[in-house]
Amino acid sequence: MRTYVAHIWQDTNGTYSVEFPDLPGCYTWGETLEEAQAMAKEALTGYLEGLATQHESAPRQTYYPVPVTT
């Protein structure tokens, strides 16, 4: 099982966008944070399954979450 960092942010219209910096073109969104998280899991699964179908290797994780407190 692979783990990838997902960036999730709230857009100005109130929806939540999700992107995976290590996976080019892997984006999704949701009306709520919970929906965006569920859609992120679905998008990640679909992306990796697509790579496997094309006999391509999954990219290595290059982004690592680092909490920063001020």
C-alpha positions as CSV (number, residue, x, y, z in Angstrom):
1,M,0.0,0.0,0.0
2,R,1.3,3.5,-0.9
3,T,0.6,6.7,0.9
4,Y,0.5,10.0,-0.9
5,V,0.1,13.6,0.4
6,A,-3.1,15.2,-0.5
7,H,-3.4,19.0,-0.4
8,I,-7.0,20.0,0.6
9,W,-8.2,23.6,0.7
10,Q,-11.5,25.4,0.8
11,D,-12.2,27.4,-2.3
12,T,-13.9,30.8,-2.2
13,N,-17.2,29.2,-3.2
14,G,-17.1,27.0,-0.1
15,T,-16.3,23.7,-1.8
16,Y,-13.1,21.8,-1.1
17,S,-10.4,21.0,-3.7
18,V,-7.9,18.2,-3.5
19,E,-4.7,17.7,-5.4
20,F,-1.9,15.1,-5.1
21,P,1.4,16.9,-5.8
22,D,3.2,13.6,-6.6
23,L,0.5,12.4,-9.1
24,P,0.2,14.7,-12.1
25,G,-3.4,15.3,-13.1
26,C,-4.9,13.7,-10.0
27,Y,-7.4,16.2,-8.7
28,T,-10.9,16.1,-7.2
29,W,-13.2,18.1,-5.0
30,G,-16.2,17.8,-2.7
31,E,-19.0,20.0,-1.3
32,T,-17.8,19.3,2.2
33,L,-14.5,18.4,3.8
34,E,-15.7,14.9,4.4
35,E,-16.9,14.4,0.8
36,A,-13.6,15.8,-0.5
37,Q,-11.7,13.3,1.7
38,A,-13.8,10.4,0.3
39,M,-13.4,11.7,-3.2
40,A,-9.6,11.9,-2.7
41,K,-9.4,8.2,-1.7
42,E,-11.5,7.4,-4.8
43,A,-9.3,9.5,-7.1
44,L,-6.1,8.1,-5.7
45,T,-7.4,4.5,-6.1
46,G,-8.5,5.2,-9.7
47,Y,-5.3,6.9,-10.6
48,L,-3.1,4.0,-9.3
49,E,-5.4,1.4,-10.9
50,G,-5.0,3.3,-14.2
51,L,-1.3,3.1,-13.9
52,A,-1.4,-0.6,-13.2
53,T,-3.6,-1.2,-16.2
54,Q,-1.1,0.6,-18.4
55,H,1.8,-1.4,-16.7
56,E,3.3,1.8,-15.4
57,S,4.9,2.1,-12.0
58,A,3.4,4.3,-9.3
59,P,5.5,7.4,-8.6
60,R,7.5,7.6,-5.4
61,Q,6.3,9.9,-2.7
62,T,8.4,13.1,-2.8
63,Y,6.2,15.4,-0.7
64,Y,6.2,14.8,3.0
65,P,3.9,16.6,5.5
66,V,5.7,18.6,8.0
67,P,3.7,20.4,10.7
68,V,4.8,24.0,11.2
69,T,3.5,25.9,14.3
70,T,3.9,29.6,14.9
